[in-house]
Amino acid sequence: MSAADLELIKQINRLWKPVYPHLGRQIQELYGRRNGKVLEIGPFSGVIFSLMKDGIGTSCAIASFPSGMADFYQQEAREAGVADRIQVVESDPSLGGIGTTSVDLAIFRGAFFFPSIFEIDLAAIERVLKPGGIGFVGGGFGKYTPNNVLLDLGKRSRELNLSIGKIEITEQTLRKIVADSGSKTQTTIIDEGGLWVLIRK
């Protein structure tokens, strides 16, 4: 990936900071716990910092890809005041470096919408989840993000996303992706506040 594209991804992540507390509220509601290992995955991570501020997670990590994002996440962790409590792991879509059955909550924003950057590997997410763990995988602002926040950043977010190859997918397409993945876990499609797959192992 070019340095210019990496910079666009970083701009998107900075732009979305006002969304993270509200999206985090929806994730907390689904997770229903405060302890456990929390993992955020991929190029569009950041909500994990809001979860940590709310006291969610006994341990926390980011599986960072594409190459070149890890330094950005470490800087973001320092700015959020959580650098000493989060591990940034150089990884890939198959979640190399993340232990099998080691994660209680996995979050992967932008998972299905950027095939030019990576190919989603649902089996990898299932692999790293502990029995009883959940994955929140997909994209969107979340159901609790206020309209004024959406209005402030929606247009710029769309421009940036399209510039790095975002595609739109339907719920029907998403269901096919999940079916074709051979998933053996319980999955639910959530269309409130975006389009997400909730994985329960």
C-alpha positions in Angstrom: 0.0 0.0 0.0 1.3 3.5 -0.9 2.2 6.0 1.7 -0.5 8.3 0.3 -3.2 5.6 0.9 -1.9 5.0 4.4 -2.2 8.7 5.1 -5.8 8.6 3.9 -6.6 5.7 6.3 -5.1 7.7 9.1 -7.2 10.7 8.2 -10.3 8.5 8.3 -9.4 7.2 11.7 -8.8 10.7 13.1 -12.1 12.0 11.5 -14.0 9.2 13.3 -12.8 9.9 16.8 -16.2 11.6 17.7 -18.0 8.4 16.7 -16.0 6.0 18.8 -17.7 6.7 22.2 -21.2 6.2 20.6 -20.2 3.1 18.6 -18.5 1.8 21.8 -21.8 2.1 23.6 -23.5 -0.3 21.1 -20.6 -2.7 21.4 -20.7 -2.7 25.2 -24.4 -3.4 25.1 -23.8 -6.5 23.0 -20.8 -7.7 24.9 -22.5 -7.3 28.3 -19.2 -7.7 30.3 -16.4 -5.5 31.5 -13.6 -8.0 31.7 -11.9 -10.3 29.2 -9.4 -9.7 26.3 -10.5 -7.2 23.7 -9.0 -7.2 20.2 -9.6 -4.6 17.5 -8.6 -5.7 14.0 -7.4 -3.9 10.9 -6.9 -0.5 9.3 -9.8 1.2 10.9 -9.2 0.6 14.6 -9.8 3.2 17.3 -13.1 2.4 19.1 -11.0 0.2 21.4 -9.5 3.4 23.0 -13.1 4.5 24.0 -13.8 1.1 25.4 -10.7 1.2 27.5 -11.6 4.7 28.8 -15.0 3.1 29.9 -13.2 0.4 31.7 -13.9 -2.4 29.3 -11.3 -5.2 28.9 -8.8 -6.8 31.3 -6.3 -6.8 28.5 -6.5 -5.0 25.1 -4.7 -5.4 21.7 -4.9 -4.2 18.1 -4.1 -6.6 15.3 -2.6 -3.9 13.0 -2.5 -4.1 9.2 -1.7 -3.1 6.5 2.0 -2.7 7.1 2.7 0.8 8.3 -0.2 1.4 10.6 1.3 0.1 13.9 3.2 3.3 14.6 0.1 5.3 14.1 -1.8 3.2 16.6 0.9 3.4 19.2 0.8 7.2 18.8 -3.0 7.2 19.2 -2.6 5.0 22.3 -0.2 7.5 23.8 -2.6 10.4 23.0 -5.4 8.5 24.6 -3.3 7.8 27.7 -3.5 4.0 27.4 -0.1 3.1 25.8 1.0 1.1 28.8 -2.2 -1.0 28.7 -2.6 -1.9 25.0 -0.5 -4.2 22.8 -0.2 -3.3 19.1 0.6 -6.5 17.1 1.8 -6.3 13.5 -0.6 -8.7 11.9 -2.6 -9.5 8.7 -6.2 -10.6 7.8 -5.5 -14.2 9.0 -4.6 -12.6 12.4 -1.0 -13.9 12.5 0.4 -13.2 16.0 -2.9 -13.6 17.7 -3.4 -16.8 19.7 -6.1 -19.3 19.1 -9.0 -19.0 21.5 -7.4 -16.0 23.2 -10.0 -13.3 22.6 -13.3 -12.5 24.3 -14.4 -9.6 22.2 -13.2 -9.0 18.6 -14.1 -5.8 16.7 -13.4 -5.3 13.0 -14.7 -2.1 11.5 -14.7 -1.8 7.7 -14.4 -5.5 7.4 -16.3 -6.2 4.2 -16.1 -2.9 2.4 -12.5 -2.5 1.3 -11.5 -5.5 -0.9 -8.8 -3.4 -2.6 -6.9 -3.3 0.8 -7.6 -6.8 2.3 -9.8 -9.8 2.1 -11.9 -10.6 5.2 -11.1 -13.9 6.9 -14.0 -14.8 9.1 -12.5 -18.2 9.9 -9.5 -16.3 11.5 -11.8 -14.3 13.7 -13.6 -17.5 14.8 -10.2 -19.1 15.5 -9.1 -16.4 17.9 -12.4 -16.1 19.8 -12.7 -18.0 23.0 -15.8 -20.2 23.6 -18.5 -17.7 24.6 -16.6 -14.8 22.9 -18.2 -12.5 20.4 -17.1 -10.7 17.2 -18.6 -7.4 16.0 -17.6 -7.3 12.4 -18.8 -4.9 9.7 -19.1 -1.2 9.3 -21.2 1.9 10.2 -21.6 4.6 12.7 -23.5 2.6 15.3 -27.0 3.1 16.4 -26.2 5.6 19.2 -24.2 8.2 17.2 -26.1 11.5 17.2 -27.2 13.1 13.9 -25.0 16.2 14.5 -21.9 14.0 14.6 -23.0 12.3 11.4 -23.6 15.6 9.7 -20.2 17.0 10.8 -18.2 14.2 9.3 -20.4 12.2 6.9 -19.5 13.9 3.7 -15.8 13.9 4.3 -15.9 10.3 5.5 -17.6 9.3 2.3 -15.0 11.1 0.2 -12.1 9.6 2.0 -13.6 6.1 2.0 -14.3 6.2 -1.8 -10.7 7.4 -2.4 -9.3 4.2 -0.9 -11.8 1.9 -2.7 -14.8 1.5 -0.4 -17.6 -0.5 -2.0 -21.2 -0.7 -0.9 -22.7 -4.1 -0.1 -26.3 -5.2 0.6 -27.5 -7.3 3.5 -28.1 -10.2 1.0 -24.5 -10.0 -0.2 -23.3 -10.0 3.3 -25.3 -13.1 4.1 -23.8 -14.8 1.1 -20.3 -13.9 2.3 -21.0 -15.4 5.7 -22.5 -18.5 4.2 -19.6 -19.0 1.7 -17.1 -18.6 4.6 -18.2 -22.0 6.0 -18.8 -20.4 9.4 -19.5 -22.9 12.2 -20.5 -20.3 14.8 -23.8 -18.5 15.4 -24.0 -15.4 13.3 -26.6 -12.6 13.3 -26.8 -9.7 10.9 -27.3 -6.3 12.6 -28.5 -3.5 10.4 -28.9 -0.8 13.1 -26.3 1.8 12.7 -24.6 0.2 9.8 -24.2 -3.4 8.5 -22.6 -5.8 11.0 -22.2 -9.5 11.6 -22.4 -10.5 15.2 -20.5 -13.7 15.8 -21.2 -15.7 18.9 -18.8 -18.6 19.6 
